[in-house]
Amino acid sequence: MTDRDALHTKLEQGIDALGVSLPADAPGRLLDYIALLARWNATYNLTAIRDPAEMVSRHLLDSLAVLPYVQGDSLADLGTGPGLPGIPLAIAAPGRRVLLVDSNGKKVRFLREAIRSLKLEGVQAVQARVEEVQGQFDCVTARAFATLGDMLAWGGHLLAPEGVWLAMKGKTPEDELRGVPPAFAVRQIRALRVPGLEAADRHVIELGRALPG
């Protein structure tokens, strides 16, 4: 079995364990993405994870764990770094308009190369601070980006009125929950079971705009 075969098996088993449905070509495209990431990472230090098998768990499956909660026709991934969770989500559910936002130039250069080489239609990368980005999105994702208060203060304008904000966290950040601005409300806190990361504490905080009244 080649290294790629072993990674493919690990990824397929993880997708089955998550219970998510992906297009037939998605596993291969996801592996192409981490192969490209590993290659660039050797020079540009885009992620602390260097082992491709670990990338399957910590990057791909961790990103795909929030797929059931993503909604709408447009998504903005803030502080995306090398494209997490935005690129796996774009591969898993093609057809959604996806904006990848990061202020780091070398990461955005990688994102643009990934979009080109993986032929990710409808996906765009922008180098900008979150507060400078314009537009509104049905879904906003952020993974280990900032505190809930800061990310909503900087990027809250990007969330459509009926949109959902998915903040990926480790432990439930009780202190951060108190800092959620009054214009937003926590809808749900969900524990994530990520295959290969069973010992890790992973949660997604689901937020929306507060109802008037």
Secondary structure, DSSP 8 states (H G I E B T S, - for coil): --HHHHHHHHHHHHHHHHT----TTHHHHHHHHHHHHHHHHHHH---S---HHHHIIIIIIHHHTTGGG--SSEEEEET-TTTTTHHHHHHHSTTSEEEEEES-HHHHHHHHHHHHHTT-TTEEEEES-GGG----EEEEEEES-S-HHHHHHHHGGGEEEEEEEEEEESS--HHHHTT--TTEEEEEEEE---TT-TTS--EEEEEEE----
